């Protein structure tokens, strides 16, 4: 039941941005918050999405979805994974 409540909160009260959909997220934030004009939006997309100079460049090791580390993370974070999958649909 907690997951259902969390999903409802995400749906009703949260503005969601995803790192793997950064350009889409920037456009959403720009529209919602009214951040400047089209030039400002282009600047933000250029700098923060698509590998821009200010984008997140931290490298992270890839995990094998069939490996033990993945399974442990999945077990410990299963509810968070459900919420993330739901958030991707919103």
N, CA, C and O atoms as a DFTB+ gen file, in Angstrom:
360 C
 N C O
     1  1       0.814      -1.193       0.000
     2  2       0.000       0.000       0.000
     3  2       0.856       1.256       0.000
     4  3       0.463       2.258      -0.597
     5  1       2.027       1.234       0.656
     6  2       2.902       2.407       0.671
     7  2       3.342       2.790      -0.735
     8  3       3.445       3.975      -1.052
     9  1       3.599       1.806      -1.570
    10  2       4.014       2.084      -2.947
    11  2       2.887       2.774      -3.704
    12  3       3.139       3.696      -4.480
    13  1       1.672       2.349      -3.493
    14  2       0.527       2.978      -4.165
    15  2       0.376       4.437      -3.731
    16  3       0.084       5.308      -4.551
    17  1       0.575       4.692      -2.450
    18  2       0.507       6.070      -1.944
    19  2       1.625       6.904      -2.557
    20  3       1.397       8.033      -2.991
    21  1       2.824       6.352      -2.592
    22  2       3.965       7.060      -3.174
    23  2       3.727       7.353      -4.653
    24  3       4.075       8.434      -5.130
    25  1       3.144       6.414      -5.379
    26  2       2.836       6.631      -6.790
    27  2       1.832       7.769      -6.953
    28  3       1.967       8.601      -7.850
    29  1       0.845       7.797      -6.099
    30  2      -0.169       8.852      -6.169
    31  2       0.457      10.218      -5.876
    32  3       0.111      11.211      -6.517
    33  1       1.373      10.268      -4.914
    34  2       2.069      11.519      -4.603
    35  2       2.903      11.966      -5.795
    36  3       2.893      13.143      -6.153
    37  1       3.623      11.034      -6.411
    38  2       4.403      11.376      -7.608
    39  2       3.501      11.956      -8.688
    40  3       3.826      12.964      -9.315
    41  1       2.385      11.315      -8.889
    42  2       1.462      11.726      -9.953
    43  2       0.863      13.105      -9.694
    44  3       0.741      13.913     -10.615
    45  1       0.493      13.373      -8.454
    46  2      -0.232      14.607      -8.134
    47  2       0.648      15.788      -7.745
    48  3       0.288      16.937      -7.998
    49  1       1.812      15.514      -7.126
    50  2       2.536      16.608      -6.487
    51  2       3.976      16.804      -6.935
    52  3       4.655      17.690      -6.419
    53  1       4.459      16.011      -7.872
    54  2       5.870      16.093      -8.225
    55  2       6.078      16.439      -9.690
    56  3       5.355      15.965     -10.567
    57  1       7.061      17.260      -9.935
    58  2       7.525      17.554     -11.275
    59  2       8.758      16.689     -11.468
    60  3       9.762      16.874     -10.780
    61  1       8.691      15.756     -12.387
    62  2       9.722      14.728     -12.500
    63  2      10.654      15.027     -13.658
    64  3      10.214      15.350     -14.761
    65  1      11.952      14.916     -13.393
    66  2      12.989      14.988     -14.408
    67  2      13.871      13.760     -14.273
    68  3      14.180      13.320     -13.165
    69  1      14.269      13.221     -15.395
    70  2      15.084      12.003     -15.395
    71  2      16.413      12.258     -16.090
    72  3      16.455      12.890     -17.146
    73  1      17.487      11.772     -15.505
    74  2      18.808      11.955     -16.101
    75  2      18.898      11.343     -17.495
    76  3      19.548      11.903     -18.378
    77  1      18.257      10.213     -17.694
    78  2      18.354       9.561     -18.998
    79  2      17.419      10.195     -20.033
    80  3      17.379       9.773     -21.188
    81  1      16.679      11.200     -19.606
    82  2      15.830      11.989     -20.511
    83  2      16.045      13.477     -20.192
    84  3      15.093      14.234     -20.001
    85  1      17.302      13.863     -20.142
    86  2      17.660      15.197     -19.663
    87  2      17.063      16.305     -20.522
    88  3      16.517      17.268     -19.982
    89  1      17.152      16.194     -21.837
    90  2      16.615      17.267     -22.681
    91  2      15.111      17.437     -22.458
    92  3      14.617      18.557     -22.325
    93  1      14.396      16.323     -22.418
    94  2      12.953      16.363     -22.161
    95  2      12.667      16.985     -20.799
    96  3      11.715      17.751     -20.648
    97  1      13.489      16.655     -19.815
    98  2      13.300      17.187     -18.463
    99  2      13.541      18.692     -18.419
   100  3      12.796      19.424     -17.767
   101  1      14.586      19.157     -19.113
   102  2      14.883      20.584     -19.138
   103  2      13.731      21.353     -19.781
   104  3      13.331      22.407     -19.288
   105  1      13.204      20.825     -20.874
   106  2      12.073      21.470     -21.536
   107  2      10.872      21.516     -20.588
   108  3      10.172      22.526     -20.518
   109  1      10.639      20.432     -19.868
   110  2       9.520      20.394     -18.911
   111  2       9.702      21.438     -17.819
   112  3       8.765      22.169     -17.500
   113  1      10.911      21.517     -17.237
   114  2      11.169      22.495     -16.174
   115  2      11.026      23.920     -16.703
   116  3      10.463      24.787     -16.035
   117  1      11.536      24.148     -17.890
   118  2      11.460      25.477     -18.500
   119  2      10.009      25.912     -18.657
   120  3       9.651      27.041     -18.322
   121  1       9.178      25.010     -19.167
   122  2       7.754      25.332     -19.367
   123  2       7.045      25.540     -18.027
   124  3       6.255      26.473     -17.879
   125  1       7.324      24.682     -17.065
   126  2       6.622      24.751     -15.781
   127  2       6.996      26.012     -14.993
   128  3       6.130      26.719     -14.478
   129  1       8.311      26.278     -14.912
   130  2       8.776      27.388     -14.085
   131  2       8.872      28.711     -14.859
   132  3       9.056      29.767     -14.255
   133  1       8.750      28.658     -16.183
   134  2       8.846      29.869     -16.982
   135  2      10.239      30.469     -16.986
   136  3      10.393      31.687     -16.885
   137  1      11.257      29.623     -17.103
   138  2      12.643      30.076     -17.096
   139  2      13.000      30.770     -18.409
   140  3      13.410      30.101     -19.357
   141  1      12.859      32.063     -18.488
   142  2      13.348      32.832     -19.624
   143  2      12.652      32.530     -20.934
   144  3      11.518      32.052     -20.971
   145  1      13.367      32.825     -22.008
   146  2      12.810      32.695     -23.351
   147  2      13.390      31.475     -24.068
   148  3      14.080      30.652     -23.467
   149  1      13.095      31.378     -25.363
   150  2      13.561      30.230     -26.154
   151  2      15.086      30.166     -26.198
   152  3      15.659      29.078     -26.233
   153  1      15.742      31.321     -26.195
   154  2      17.208      31.342     -26.188
   155  2      17.774      30.749     -24.903
   156  3      18.776      30.034     -24.923
   157  1      17.119      31.056     -23.789
   158  2      17.547      30.491     -22.502
   159  2      17.354      28.975     -22.493
   160  3      18.196      28.235     -21.986
   161  1      16.244      28.528     -23.056
   162  2      15.995      27.091     -23.139
   163  2      17.058      26.420     -23.999
   164  3      17.602      25.385     -23.614
   165  1      17.356      26.996     -25.152
   166  2      18.392      26.430     -26.021
   167  2      19.733      26.362     -25.308
   168  3      20.458      25.375     -25.437
   169  1      20.063      27.393     -24.565
   170  2      21.319      27.432     -23.814
   171  2      21.357      26.319     -22.769
   172  3      22.364      25.625     -22.633
   173  1      20.264      26.150     -22.036
   174  2      20.202      25.103     -21.008
   175  2      20.337      23.720     -21.627
   176  3      21.082      22.881     -21.120
   177  1      19.630      23.480     -22.709
   178  2      19.712      22.172     -23.373
   179  2      21.134      21.938     -23.868
   180  3      21.685      20.853     -23.683
   181  1      21.723      22.937     -24.489
   182  2      23.075      22.817     -25.039
   183  2      24.103      22.530     -23.943
   184  3      25.032      21.751     -24.153
   185  1      23.940      23.154     -22.778
   186  2      24.933      23.016     -21.712
   187  2      24.709      21.837     -20.777
   188  3      25.666      21.294     -20.226
   189  1      23.453      21.435     -20.591
   190  2      23.165      20.411     -19.591
   191  2      22.710      19.077     -20.165
   192  3      22.779      18.057     -19.480
   193  1      22.257      19.070     -21.387
   194  2      21.797      17.827     -22.002
   195  2      22.749      17.454     -23.143
   196  3      23.578      18.258     -23.571
   197  1      22.612      16.252     -23.608
   198  2      23.353      15.814     -24.792
   199  2      24.863      15.964     -24.652
   200  3      25.548      16.274     -25.627
   201  1      25.385      15.748     -23.453
   202  2      26.838      15.796     -23.257
   203  2      27.427      17.185     -23.243
   204  3      28.625      17.348     -23.478
   205  1      26.606      18.208     -22.968
   206  2      27.099      19.584     -22.906
   207  2      28.147      19.754     -21.823
   208  3      28.365      18.859     -21.007
   209  1      28.794      20.911     -21.822
   210  2      29.894      21.180     -20.894
   211  2      29.504      21.044     -19.429
   212  3      30.340      20.683     -18.601
   213  1      28.250      21.326     -19.097
   214  2      27.816      21.289     -17.702
   215  2      27.019      20.029     -17.357
   216  3      26.492      19.903     -16.252
   217  1      26.938      19.108     -18.303
   218  2      26.191      17.870     -18.075
   219  2      26.920      16.987     -17.064
   220  3      28.108      17.179     -16.803
   221  1      26.214      16.041     -16.511
   222  2      26.790      15.092     -15.565
   223  2      27.754      14.180     -16.314
   224  3      27.336      13.376     -17.148
   225  1      29.040      14.306     -16.014
   226  2      30.058      13.515     -16.708
   227  2      30.684      12.454     -15.815
   228  3      31.737      11.908     -16.146
   229  1      30.058      12.161     -14.706
   230  2      30.614      11.150     -13.804
   231  2      30.431       9.766     -14.430
   232  3      29.340       9.396     -14.866
   233  1      31.512       9.032     -14.460
   234  2      31.397       7.685     -15.019
   235  2      30.999       6.713     -13.911
   236  3      31.447       6.826     -12.770
   237  1      30.174       5.784     -14.265
   238  2      29.705       4.779     -13.319
   239  2      29.901       3.413     -13.958
   240  3      29.625       3.231     -15.144
   241  1      30.373       2.463     -13.181
   242  2      30.555       1.135     -13.771
   243  2      29.212       0.518     -14.151
   244  3      28.218       0.687     -13.444
   245  1      29.194      -0.185     -15.254
   246  2      27.985      -0.896     -15.679
   247  2      27.893      -2.194     -14.884
   248  3      28.882      -2.900     -14.689
   249  1      26.692      -2.483     -14.436
   250  2      26.474      -3.715     -13.684
   251  2      25.797      -4.740     -14.572
   252  3      24.969      -4.407     -15.419
   253  1      26.157      -5.962     -14.366
   254  2      25.525      -7.068     -15.078
   255  2      24.177      -7.330     -14.424
   256  3      24.126      -7.668     -13.241
   257  1      23.073      -7.181     -15.173
   258  2      21.740      -7.407     -14.588
   259  2      21.547      -8.824     -14.045
   260  3      20.611      -9.075     -13.285
   261  1      22.409      -9.729     -14.423
   262  2      22.324     -11.100     -13.906
   263  2      23.328     -11.362     -12.792
   264  3      23.387     -12.466     -12.250
   265  1      24.122     -10.338     -12.449
   266  2      25.162     -10.514     -11.444
   267  2      24.650     -10.383     -10.021
   268  3      23.527      -9.940      -9.781
   269  1      25.493     -10.776      -9.092
   270  2      25.128     -10.763      -7.677
   271  2      24.915      -9.344      -7.151
   272  3      23.990      -9.112      -6.372
   273  1      25.749      -8.396      -7.561
   274  2      25.606      -7.017      -7.094
   275  2      24.251      -6.452      -7.500
   276  3      23.570      -5.813      -6.698
   277  1      23.871      -6.689      -8.735
   278  2      22.569      -6.218      -9.228
   279  2      21.439      -6.814      -8.394
   280  3      20.500      -6.116      -8.010
   281  1      21.540      -8.099      -8.121
   282  2      20.485      -8.788      -7.360
   283  2      20.356      -8.224      -5.947
   284  3      19.248      -8.065      -5.434
   285  1      21.491      -7.924      -5.324
   286  2      21.463      -7.347      -3.978
   287  2      20.809      -5.958      -4.016
   288  3      19.955      -5.641      -3.188
   289  1      21.220      -5.143      -4.983
   290  2      20.629      -3.805      -5.108
   291  2      19.135      -3.887      -5.392
   292  3      18.346      -3.117      -4.844
   293  1      18.760      -4.809      -6.237
   294  2      17.351      -4.985      -6.578
   295  2      16.530      -5.410      -5.356
   296  3      15.405      -4.953      -5.157
   297  1      17.113      -6.284      -4.553
   298  2      16.424      -6.747      -3.342
   299  2      16.253      -5.599      -2.345
   300  3      15.185      -5.433      -1.756
   301  1      17.300      -4.820      -2.166
   302  2      17.266      -3.738      -1.182
   303  2      16.480      -2.517      -1.659
   304  3      15.975      -1.744      -0.845
   305  1      16.378      -2.345      -2.977
   306  2      15.758      -1.146      -3.527
   307  2      14.566      -1.455      -4.422
   308  3      14.219      -0.657      -5.293
   309  1      13.955      -2.578      -4.218
   310  2      12.857      -3.014      -5.074
   311  2      11.706      -2.024      -5.150
   312  3      11.149      -1.805      -6.226
   313  1      11.347      -1.428      -4.032
   314  2      10.244      -0.461      -4.034
   315  2      10.636       0.817      -4.774
   316  3       9.824       1.400      -5.492
   317  1      11.881       1.245      -4.597
   318  2      12.363       2.418      -5.323
   319  2      12.375       2.156      -6.825
   320  3      12.045       3.039      -7.616
   321  1      12.750       0.962      -7.209
   322  2      12.755       0.589      -8.625
   323  2      11.337       0.661      -9.182
   324  3      11.127       1.140     -10.297
   325  1      10.378       0.193      -8.417
   326  2       8.979       0.279      -8.855
   327  2       8.557       1.736      -9.062
   328  3       7.894       2.062     -10.046
   329  1       8.945       2.603      -8.134
   330  2       8.597       4.020      -8.256
   331  2       9.284       4.657      -9.458
   332  3       8.677       5.462     -10.164
   333  1      10.535       4.305      -9.692
   334  2      11.261       4.839     -10.839
   335  2      10.586       4.414     -12.143
   336  3      10.396       5.235     -13.041
   337  1      10.231       3.159     -12.246
   338  2       9.558       2.666     -13.459
   339  2       8.237       3.392     -13.653
   340  3       7.871       3.719     -14.782
   341  1       7.527       3.645     -12.579
   342  2       6.263       4.371     -12.654
   343  2       6.518       5.822     -13.096
   344  3       5.811       6.353     -13.953
   345  1       7.537       6.450     -12.497
   346  2       7.842       7.845     -12.825
   347  2       8.185       7.991     -14.306
   348  3       7.864       9.014     -14.910
   349  1       8.816       7.009     -14.888
   350  2       9.160       7.083     -16.321
   351  2       7.918       7.136     -17.196
   352  3       7.975       7.618     -18.327
   353  1       6.807       6.649     -16.686
   354  2       5.556       6.631     -17.460
   355  2       4.785       7.947     -17.348
   356  3       3.928       8.240     -18.182
   357  1       5.087       8.732     -16.324
   358  2       4.313       9.977     -16.102
   359  2       4.702      11.070     -17.078
   360  3       4.150      12.169     -17.026
